[in-house]
Amino acid sequence: MDLTAAEKKASYEKIKAYVLKKLGLKASNRYIAQVKRKCGIIYAWYNTRRMQQNG
């Protein structure tokens, strides 16, 4: 799944507002995090940060 820069930087609040507007559902932070993990968005950031810290 290819994502634009804007999609990668979407905040949880923006995602919640989008889901509420489009689907009429309230998305929890936990669910958003699960979807980001499934798509590889969170791991990419985490791995990069961990690599920088380990130098």
OpenMM code with the backbone's topology and positions (N, CA, C; nanometers):
from openmm import Vec3, app, unit

residues = "MET ASP LEU THR ALA ALA GLU LYS LYS ALA SER TYR GLU LYS ILE LYS ALA TYR VAL LEU LYS LYS LEU GLY LEU LYS ALA SER ASN ARG TYR ILE ALA GLN VAL LYS ARG LYS CYS GLY ILE ILE TYR ALA TRP TYR ASN THR ARG ARG MET GLN GLN ASN GLY".split()
positions = [
    Vec3(0.0847, -0.1172, 0.0000),
    Vec3(0.0000, 0.0000, 0.0000),
    Vec3(0.0894, 0.1236, 0.0000),
    Vec3(0.0783, 0.2064, -0.1015),
    Vec3(0.1561, 0.3292, -0.1088),
    Vec3(0.0807, 0.4426, -0.0428),
    Vec3(0.1499, 0.5200, 0.0396),
    Vec3(0.0890, 0.6313, 0.1110),
    Vec3(0.1566, 0.7611, 0.0712),
    Vec3(0.0789, 0.8680, 0.0675),
    Vec3(0.1363, 0.9994, 0.0425),
    Vec3(0.1970, 1.0518, 0.1717),
    Vec3(0.2761, 1.1574, 0.1613),
    Vec3(0.3387, 1.2168, 0.2803),
    Vec3(0.2320, 1.2654, 0.3776),
    Vec3(0.1248, 1.3222, 0.3263),
    Vec3(0.0173, 1.3723, 0.4121),
    Vec3(-0.0496, 1.2576, 0.4873),
    Vec3(-0.0683, 1.1450, 0.4215),
    Vec3(-0.1311, 1.0300, 0.4866),
    Vec3(-0.0423, 0.9740, 0.5969),
    Vec3(0.0869, 0.9763, 0.5773),
    Vec3(0.1791, 0.9253, 0.6783),
    Vec3(0.1813, 1.0136, 0.8022),
    Vec3(0.1547, 1.1435, 0.7855),
    Vec3(0.1640, 1.2381, 0.8954),
    Vec3(0.0296, 1.2684, 0.9607),
    Vec3(-0.0755, 1.2005, 0.9211),
    Vec3(-0.2074, 1.2275, 0.9779),
    Vec3(-0.2075, 1.1998, 1.1277),
    Vec3(-0.2564, 1.2961, 1.2048),
    Vec3(-0.2631, 1.2785, 1.3494),
    Vec3(-0.3835, 1.1921, 1.3846),
    Vec3(-0.3815, 1.1419, 1.5055),
    Vec3(-0.4929, 1.0597, 1.5509),
    Vec3(-0.6234, 1.1388, 1.5477),
    Vec3(-0.6167, 1.2670, 1.5823),
    Vec3(-0.7378, 1.3496, 1.5823),
    Vec3(-0.7923, 1.3675, 1.4416),
    Vec3(-0.7043, 1.3848, 1.3444),
    Vec3(-0.7480, 1.3985, 1.2051),
    Vec3(-0.8093, 1.2679, 1.1552),
    Vec3(-0.7485, 1.1572, 1.1937),
    Vec3(-0.8014, 1.0268, 1.1528),
    Vec3(-0.9395, 1.0046, 1.2140),
    Vec3(-0.9537, 1.0381, 1.3434),
    Vec3(-1.0840, 1.0233, 1.4102),
    Vec3(-1.1906, 1.1072, 1.3416),
    Vec3(-1.1567, 1.2316, 1.3082),
    Vec3(-1.2525, 1.3206, 1.2419),
    Vec3(-1.2918, 1.2660, 1.1049),
    Vec3(-1.1958, 1.2129, 1.0312),
    Vec3(-1.2221, 1.1572, 0.8986),
    Vec3(-1.3154, 1.0364, 0.9075),
    Vec3(-1.2861, 0.9458, 0.9990),
    Vec3(-1.3679, 0.8250, 1.0147),
    Vec3(-1.5097, 0.8623, 1.0577),
    Vec3(-1.5219, 0.9574, 1.1482),
    Vec3(-1.6534, 1.0012, 1.1934),
    Vec3(-1.7320, 1.0628, 1.0786),
    Vec3(-1.6663, 1.1446, 0.9985),
    Vec3(-1.7334, 1.2116, 0.8861),
    Vec3(-1.7746, 1.1113, 0.7779),
    Vec3(-1.6836, 1.0236, 0.7410),
    Vec3(-1.7088, 0.9303, 0.6304),
    Vec3(-1.7966, 0.8119, 0.6689),
    Vec3(-1.7776, 0.7586, 0.7901),
    Vec3(-1.8461, 0.6356, 0.8278),
    Vec3(-1.9457, 0.6522, 0.9410),
    Vec3(-1.9374, 0.7661, 1.0095),
    Vec3(-2.0271, 0.7873, 1.1229),
    Vec3(-1.9903, 0.7044, 1.2446),
    Vec3(-1.8643, 0.6621, 1.2521),
    Vec3(-1.8166, 0.5800, 1.3630),
    Vec3(-1.7091, 0.6537, 1.4410),
    Vec3(-1.7006, 0.6248, 1.5699),
    Vec3(-1.5942, 0.6821, 1.6517),
    Vec3(-1.4808, 0.5807, 1.6603),
    Vec3(-1.3630, 0.6208, 1.6145),
    Vec3(-1.2467, 0.5332, 1.6164),
    Vec3(-1.1638, 0.5622, 1.7408),
    Vec3(-1.1224, 0.4580, 1.8105),
    Vec3(-1.0391, 0.4752, 1.9293),
    Vec3(-0.8919, 0.4821, 1.8884),
    Vec3(-0.8098, 0.5385, 1.9757),
    Vec3(-0.6657, 0.5441, 1.9502),
    Vec3(-0.6086, 0.4039, 1.9341),
    Vec3(-0.6600, 0.3116, 2.0116),
    Vec3(-0.6116, 0.1739, 2.0053),
    Vec3(-0.6372, 0.1128, 1.8669),
    Vec3(-0.7560, 0.1341, 1.8136),
    Vec3(-0.7882, 0.0788, 1.6820),
    Vec3(-0.7020, 0.1438, 1.5737),
    Vec3(-0.6833, 0.2744, 1.5824),
    Vec3(-0.6009, 0.3442, 1.4846),
    Vec3(-0.4581, 0.2894, 1.4883),
    Vec3(-0.4046, 0.2685, 1.6076),
    Vec3(-0.2694, 0.2139, 1.6219),
    Vec3(-0.2598, 0.0737, 1.5620),
    Vec3(-0.3633, -0.0080, 1.5816),
    Vec3(-0.3631, -0.1428, 1.5254),
    Vec3(-0.3584, -0.1380, 1.3736),
    Vec3(-0.4357, -0.0488, 1.3142),
    Vec3(-0.4383, -0.0365, 1.1685),
    Vec3(-0.3043, 0.0145, 1.1182),
    Vec3(-0.2450, 0.1117, 1.1879),
    Vec3(-0.1135, 0.1625, 1.1472),
    Vec3(-0.0081, 0.0527, 1.1549),
    Vec3(-0.0130, -0.0293, 1.2600),
    Vec3(0.0813, -0.1412, 1.2716),
    Vec3(0.0632, -0.2385, 1.1566),
    Vec3(-0.0623, -0.2693, 1.1253),
    Vec3(-0.0918, -0.3642, 1.0183),
    Vec3(-0.0387, -0.3138, 0.8841),
    Vec3(-0.0446, -0.1828, 0.8633),
    Vec3(0.0023, -0.1230, 0.7382),
    Vec3(0.1518, -0.0943, 0.7395),
    Vec3(0.2167, -0.1135, 0.8544),
    Vec3(0.3605, -0.0929, 0.8639),
    Vec3(0.4018, 0.0507, 0.8886),
    Vec3(0.3090, 0.1377, 0.9196),
    Vec3(0.3411, 0.2789, 0.9390),
    Vec3(0.4148, 0.3007, 1.0706),
    Vec3(0.3693, 0.2416, 1.1777),
    Vec3(0.4308, 0.2619, 1.3091),
    Vec3(0.5674, 0.1942, 1.3154),
    Vec3(0.5802, 0.0740, 1.2649),
    Vec3(0.7059, 0.0023, 1.2738),
    Vec3(0.8170, 0.0730, 1.1976),
    Vec3(0.7854, 0.1311, 1.0843),
    Vec3(0.8866, 0.2021, 1.0067),
    Vec3(0.9444, 0.3159, 1.0889),
    Vec3(0.8611, 0.3919, 1.1586),
    Vec3(0.9078, 0.5029, 1.2418),
    Vec3(0.9868, 0.4492, 1.3607),
    Vec3(0.9344, 0.3471, 1.4258),
    Vec3(0.9985, 0.2922, 1.5450),
    Vec3(1.1359, 0.2354, 1.5118),
    Vec3(1.1450, 0.1594, 1.4046),
    Vec3(1.2729, 0.0987, 1.3673),
    Vec3(1.3765, 0.2040, 1.3322),
    Vec3(1.3356, 0.3087, 1.2636),
    Vec3(1.4270, 0.4167, 1.2281),
    Vec3(1.4794, 0.4846, 1.3536),
    Vec3(1.3905, 0.5131, 1.4461),
    Vec3(1.4306, 0.5802, 1.5709),
    Vec3(1.5243, 0.4894, 1.6513),
    Vec3(1.4918, 0.3628, 1.6601),
    Vec3(1.5745, 0.2700, 1.7374),
    Vec3(1.7141, 0.2597, 1.6765),
    Vec3(1.7226, 0.2582, 1.5444),
    Vec3(1.8514, 0.2493, 1.4780),
    Vec3(1.9352, 0.3747, 1.5046),
    Vec3(1.8712, 0.4901, 1.5084),
    Vec3(1.9423, 0.6142, 1.5352),
    Vec3(1.9973, 0.6148, 1.6779),
    Vec3(1.9208, 0.5631, 1.7726),
    Vec3(1.9634, 0.5611, 1.9113),
    Vec3(2.0801, 0.4646, 1.9338),
    Vec3(2.0791, 0.3534, 1.8603),
    Vec3(2.1847, 0.2536, 1.8758),
    Vec3(2.3124, 0.2907, 1.8003),
    Vec3(2.2979, 0.3915, 1.7124),
    Vec3(2.4077, 0.4516, 1.6402),
    Vec3(2.4924, 0.3648, 1.5598),
] * unit.nanometer
topology = app.Topology()
chain = topology.addChain("A")
for resn in residues:
    res = topology.addResidue(resn, chain)
    for name in ("N", "CA", "C"):
        topology.addAtom(name, app.Element.getBySymbol(name[0]), res)
